[in-house]
Amino acid sequence: MLLRPLRTVPRPLLAGLSLLLLAQALLPAATALAMGQLIGRAERLTGDGLLGGLLWPLAAFTVLLLAAHLLESFIEPLDWLLKARIVGAHRAALLRRAVSVPTIGGLEQPRTQQLVQAASADPENWTERTPADGAAAQLRFITAACGFVASSAVLAAFAWWAVPVILLPVVALRIRFVRRFTELIRQWLTRADQAQQGEVWAEALTSPNSGKDVRTFGLAGWMLAEYRRHLLGMFEPLWRRTVHTSWENIGHGLVVLVCLLAVFVPAAAGGADGTQSAAVATAVLSAGWSLVSLVDYADGRDVAGAEAALEATAELEKLLPVPVPRQGDQTVHEGPLHVRFEGVSFRYPGTERTVLDALDLDIRPGELLAVVGLNGAGKSTLIKLLSGLYEPTGGRLTANGTDLADLAPDAWRRRISVVFQDFVRYELSAADNVTLGQASVLRDDTALEAAARDAGLTAVLERLPLGWDTPLARSRTDGVDLSGGQWQQVVLARALYAVHTGARLLVLDEPTAHLDVRTEFDVFDRLARARGHDTSVVLISHRLSTVRQADRIVLLDGGRITESGSHDELIARQGTYAEMFAIQAERFRRGHEDRIEEGEYGIE
Ligand SMILES: Nc1ncnc2c1ncn2[C@@H]1O[C@H](COP(=O)(O)OP(=O)(O)OP(=O)(O)O)[C@@H](O)[C@H]1O
């Protein structure tokens, strides 16, 4: 499994690095032999012949030492290149996997988020390694195995038993080391929720946003204590395990030392009492030591860490399966859309509550439909189903008679444009922030200007230092920060840009909550005129003064549509809508909200 990422590396790079690593692995055995030669000659030669006789062994020894340095300077950049290739390919595959699933339910699961974190090739702590670290370590281990054979041959020339005496404890120690480190990482991962919670408090303590709450509510002491509690919850069991493992390591190190001495002492003694040549004794000492040092414990850590990342990647692939391209995906024809919810029921994955319960709803072509309901009634959920972010657990949605499930997700997305309540403020230019609304088409400047006009954004753009090119974040060069209301106009323009480039269903979830009443009225006035008769609009708003302009208003309650009609019809019906409207109108009258606009915008 660890070697699989090497498939993404160009063959010449892989071959070159493997050869260099192999040469590096063989160096200790060659050095042992050269050193043995050198000592052997020095032992035999005396007087004038000493220098001449030692010339070649000395030169060979020097070349080997130089080669060791040279090899390292070639290996390092190639190793870096290899890792960069693997990490890049792994990261891109992970991102592709995350976005290729058309629905969002899987991504919202905490387990998925933990796996994304564990699988991402972006180590944030001492346990995490990239698949590239694992693959490179494994490659080094394979080439080191050739070095083992060479050094073992040198040792075996002295005594065959010396090879297993040194090799067995050393290899057993490495296997044990990788296993222990893997266990440690697993334990670390099981406590990842503690780390995440700790991060929440750390972020809250330092972010300017929550900094206001921290100060005004005096939360600092409590948050620090919570941060400490989660951190200790995360680290204490790991510290205990690490201390225990360290003692074990000392014990095993002593075993290796005893085994080394079992070989070194007779070799050195033989050299001293003349039963063995000093050359052989030197080669044995050198080859024996190189066997120990060929087992690199840093590699063991890389292997264990990378295994955890690869296991997380494999589990993630099961949780987020790439959809198989279907034969015969249908498309929706250009032109107005008639969308229907037919007995649609929905429960969020992993929850028991039925949010939508056999709901029937028609969104007619060109209609401005408002959906109202109390908090938590399921309005945003309805929109998520409409956008294809979730599939209904019962019933079906159709567009011009075709089940949305049978449509290619991209084809449907081009026909619908959505402003979510929790829209995203991208740190991009104003133009990019708007054209993102229909990223599948080339930038259309006419549509861009029209969208800005309809969203009431033109006046805001005129004040931006670089106009459309101004980055919408002060952290960027020449960037500016917009107010909440101005951002809402940008996002409205984003949705309207999609309408101007082909979308025929515009969905707005609380699109004007941050707008002052005058701007809101202007925006809706322009929207009503701009959308023409072939674009349907679904509007969700708690401001019933906004909603009353809709062609039809539906009330969502208990997972179903319980009231439907125009504002006047619903008022005449004296049901829940009329009650909600009366409460809001009363608040207006008492001057709680936007007092000055009250008369102007028709709340009687
Ligand atoms: N991702 C989610 N996972 C699980 N439950 C969710 C999720 N999103 C919303 N819910 C639940 O579904 C229900 C409906 O939520 P939804 O956001 O659709 O209501 P809403 O009518 O839009 O509310 P509001 O007016 O406050 O925006 C709520 O009980 C909410 O807790």
The ligand as an SDF file (V2000), in Angstrom:
LIG
                    3D

 31 33  0  0  0  0  0  0  0  0999 V2000
  -26.9930   19.8730    8.2020 N   0  0  0  0  0  0  0  0  0  0  0  0
  -27.9560   19.5400    9.0650 C   0  0  0  0  0  0  0  0  0  0  0  0
  -27.8990   18.3660    9.7190 N   0  0  0  0  0  0  0  0  0  0  0  0
  -28.8710   18.0010   10.5760 C   0  0  0  0  0  0  0  0  0  0  0  0
  -29.9610   18.7460   10.8450 N   0  0  0  0  0  0  0  0  0  0  0  0
  -30.0740   19.9350   10.2380 C   0  0  0  0  0  0  0  0  0  0  0  0
  -29.0770   20.3960    9.3110 C   0  0  0  0  0  0  0  0  0  0  0  0
  -29.4600   21.6110    8.8460 N   0  0  0  0  0  0  0  0  0  0  0  0
  -30.6390   21.8880    9.4490 C   0  0  0  0  0  0  0  0  0  0  0  0
  -31.0080   20.8790   10.2650 N   0  0  0  0  0  0  0  0  0  0  0  0
  -32.2450   20.8000   11.0470 C   0  0  0  0  0  0  0  0  0  0  0  0
  -33.3390   20.8190   10.1470 O   0  0  0  0  0  0  0  0  0  0  0  0
  -34.3760   21.6130   10.6570 C   0  0  0  0  0  0  0  0  0  0  0  0
  -34.7890   22.6590    9.6130 C   0  0  0  0  0  0  0  0  0  0  0  0
  -33.7040   23.5600    9.4580 O   0  0  0  0  0  0  0  0  0  0  0  0
  -33.7250   24.7170    8.3450 P   0  0  0  0  0  0  0  0  0  0  0  0
  -32.4090   25.4010    8.3990 O   0  0  0  0  0  0  0  0  0  0  0  0
  -34.1760   24.1430    7.0720 O   0  0  0  0  0  0  0  0  0  0  0  0
  -34.8690   25.6570    8.9240 O   0  0  0  0  0  0  0  0  0  0  0  0
  -35.2830   27.1070    8.4440 P   0  0  0  0  0  0  0  0  0  0  0  0
  -36.7530   27.0890    8.2950 O   0  0  0  0  0  0  0  0  0  0  0  0
  -34.5050   27.5350    7.2790 O   0  0  0  0  0  0  0  0  0  0  0  0
  -34.8650   27.9420    9.7200 O   0  0  0  0  0  0  0  0  0  0  0  0
  -34.4550   29.5000    9.8310 P   0  0  0  0  0  0  0  0  0  0  0  0
  -35.6820   30.2960    9.5700 O   0  0  0  0  0  0  0  0  0  0  0  0
  -34.0210   29.6130   11.2540 O   0  0  0  0  0  0  0  0  0  0  0  0
  -33.3520   29.7360    8.8700 O   0  0  0  0  0  0  0  0  0  0  0  0
  -33.8970   22.1890   11.9640 C   0  0  0  0  0  0  0  0  0  0  0  0
  -34.4300   21.3920   13.0070 O   0  0  0  0  0  0  0  0  0  0  0  0
  -32.4030   22.0330   11.9150 C   0  0  0  0  0  0  0  0  0  0  0  0
  -31.8830   21.7800   13.1920 O   0  0  0  0  0  0  0  0  0  0  0  0
  1  2  1  0
  2  3  1  0
  2  7  2  0
  3  4  2  0
  4  5  1  0
  5  6  2  0
  6  7  1  0
  6 10  1  0
  7  8  1  0
  8  9  2  0
  9 10  1  0
 10 11  1  0
 11 12  1  0
 11 30  1  0
 12 13  1  0
 13 14  1  0
 13 28  1  0
 14 15  1  0
 15 16  1  0
 16 17  2  0
 16 18  1  0
 16 19  1  0
 19 20  1  0
 20 21  2  0
 20 22  1  0
 20 23  1  0
 23 24  1  0
 24 25  2  0
 24 26  1  0
 24 27  1  0
 28 29  1  0
 28 30  1  0
 30 31  1  0
M  END
$$$$
